[in-house]
């Protein structure tokens, strides 16, 4: 489990990074594969990415359902 700004994330959750500096990074959906003590591994479209907990927070991780609700 990972908590960022009062929001809980678990392995298997689908998330987005709305504060990514890249447009494709903001639109892409990621699945949390593993949450370690200092690193989070996510995957999208067959690629894996490793982020520190601080990076995940800085990228503004949100659940996909929440992201879709704000798009409407």
N, C-alpha and C positions, 0 to 999 in steps of 0.2 A: 504494500500500500504506500501511496505517496500523497501528501497533502500540500496543496499550493493555494494560498489565499483562501483557506477554508473549504476548498473543493477537494474531494477525495478521488484519487485515480487508482485503478487496480489493473493487474495484468489482464489482457483481453479487451480492455476498454478501447474505444475508437475515439481519437482526438484530432484536433486541428491546432495549428500554431498561427493565430491571426496576427501576431506581431513579427512574423518572419520577414526578413528584409527582401525576400524574393516573392513575386506574385504567385508562382507555382507552389511555393512552400506554404503560402496562406490558404490556397485552395485545396491542397492535397489532404487526404485523410490518412491517418497513421493508426496502426494497432500497436498497443503497448505489449511487447513480448516478454520483457523481463524488467523488474525493478530491483536493482541492487542497492547496496548501502551508499554508493556514491555515483552510480551511473544507471541510466534508463536506456533500454534498447527498444526501439520502435521499428516497424516495417511498413513499407508502402510500395505497391506495384513490384514486389519481388526484391526490393532493396532494403537493407537494414542500415539503421543510423543509431549511433550511440551519442547520448547527451548527458551532461552532468545535471544534477538536480537544479542547479542555478540556471543553466541554459534553458531547461524546460520552463522554469518560471519566467525567465526573461522573454521567451518566445510567446508567452501568454497562453499556455496550454488550456484548451477548453474541450469539453465533451462535444462530439459531433452533433448530438441532438440539440445542445445549447447553441451551437454555431448556426444550425439550420433555422432555429427559432428567431434568431436576430436577423437573418437574411430576408425574412418575410415582411 
